[in-house]
Amino acid sequence: MAYYESRHQSGRHFLQIPGPSNVPDRVLRAIDNATMDHRGLDFGKMGTEILTNLPKIFQTRNPVLIFPSSGTGAWEAALTNTLSPGDTVLMARTGQFAVLWEDMARKLGLNSIMLDTDWRHGADPKEIAAELEKDKAHKIKAVCVVHCETSTGCITRVEDVRAVMDAAKHPALLIVDAISSLAAMECRHDDWRVDVTISGSQKAMMLPPGISFNAVSDKALEANKTAKLPRSYFDWGAMLEINRTGYFPYTPAISLLYGLNEAIKMLMEEGLENVYARHDRFGEACRRAAAVWGLDNNCLDPRQYSASVTTLRTPEGHSANNLRAVIADKFNMSLGTGLGALGDKAFRIGHLGDLNDLTLVGTLGGVEMGLAVAGVPHKPGGVQAALDYLAGNARAAA
Ligand SMILES: Cc1ncc(COP(=O)(O)O)c(C=O)c1O
């Protein structure tokens, strides 16, 4: 039963929104440890362990900064630590999170060039290339893309964005929001030469909301030296300095750091390749179910399917919010709401973080029953298609 519920519902609540995600028992038990002295010897040891291992999740040899904030704070940290007032950033309106990030950029005093999309694709590298080619004076200081648009279920292929930046020989920074992709899909900070990778705790990192991350490149650290946007709480300088000894410049989110240490261990035990493969299977099983139901996948390009979230559109005239409400009421499961322009036309199935085949099968079972109860036209048999796929592609033995 959820912590705050107006009536008792037996069994565990299915939290299948695309973040915050379910927190595994191991992480919950770690978080449950007594608060310790954040200037004491033990904290320094734990801090060092975390700061040594966290970069492995980002596939970087450089430092990763940890902020006590949700992902939005990490967006702000990335922009204010690398850019100056009046700088131009190139962004793509791939969905609701890209819209919010651009809004922040403008509030911070940056100029933005915003490339439009239909919210059914990721950012188009060709359009990015065209803008960079036009920018002979190198006014564009950063290309900012959302790797996994949690609202639409589409990814932007970061390696393709990197390739067009290289081809254009453009010196802009590459800043990537990997909030709902880190630890679910490949995020190769070093190989893709991303300058800042932004992420958060509450998605595939399997933690509650409350801490966020900036992985940084050498080029981003160079840019930091001359970046003039005002920053204080989110300043990289003081944080990086004291992080060398395992400590933080202000009171860190100690309990969440216990959890982070445990979550990193779990991801390393499973192996990142297996973590990605697991998420891929969940995405594919979900899409197979949706295809049988006859529900429209919001993401139109198979190369851009997200492995963490599937956004499905309900047939014309059938409210996605009503479907979600029916499923919550009858089957004790939360699904993600349609965001921004998608509104009542779509719902989102989160399949990221701590889940296994049976969790996914239960989730899809809830959706199929919900479609029937809510009277949404569909063909039954989606769950069977997912079962067939999952059984036919059973997880390799550990
Ligand atoms: C892709 C993406 N970017 C940014 C955010 C904003 O993060 P937060 O809500 O943690 O501040 C979210 C939240 O869901 C997200 O999915």
PDBQT file of the ligand as one rigid body, heavy atoms in Angstrom, charges set to zero:
ROOT
HETATM    1  C1  LIG A 401      14.304  14.258 -19.361  1.00  0.00    +0.000 C 
HETATM    2  C2  LIG A 401      14.011  15.054 -18.125  1.00  0.00    +0.000 A 
HETATM    3  N1  LIG A 401      14.641  16.217 -17.940  1.00  0.00    +0.000 NA
HETATM    4  C3  LIG A 401      14.428  16.954 -16.845  1.00  0.00    +0.000 A 
HETATM    5  C4  LIG A 401      13.529  16.563 -15.877  1.00  0.00    +0.000 A 
HETATM    6  C5  LIG A 401      13.298  17.442 -14.701  1.00  0.00    +0.000 C 
HETATM    7  O1  LIG A 401      13.825  16.808 -13.587  1.00  0.00    +0.000 OA
HETATM    8  P1  LIG A 401      13.246  17.031 -12.125  1.00  0.00    +0.000 P 
HETATM    9  O2  LIG A 401      11.776  16.862 -12.191  1.00  0.00    +0.000 OA
HETATM   10  O3  LIG A 401      13.955  15.964 -11.348  1.00  0.00    +0.000 OA
HETATM   11  O4  LIG A 401      13.659  18.394 -11.696  1.00  0.00    +0.000 OA
HETATM   12  C6  LIG A 401      12.851  15.355 -16.024  1.00  0.00    +0.000 A 
HETATM   13  C7  LIG A 401      11.886  14.906 -15.015  1.00  0.00    +0.000 C 
HETATM   14  O5  LIG A 401      11.125  14.004 -15.208  1.00  0.00    +0.000 OA
HETATM   15  C8  LIG A 401      13.108  14.577 -17.175  1.00  0.00    +0.000 A 
HETATM   16  O6  LIG A 401      12.484  13.411 -17.368  1.00  0.00    +0.000 OA
ENDROOT
TORSDOF 0
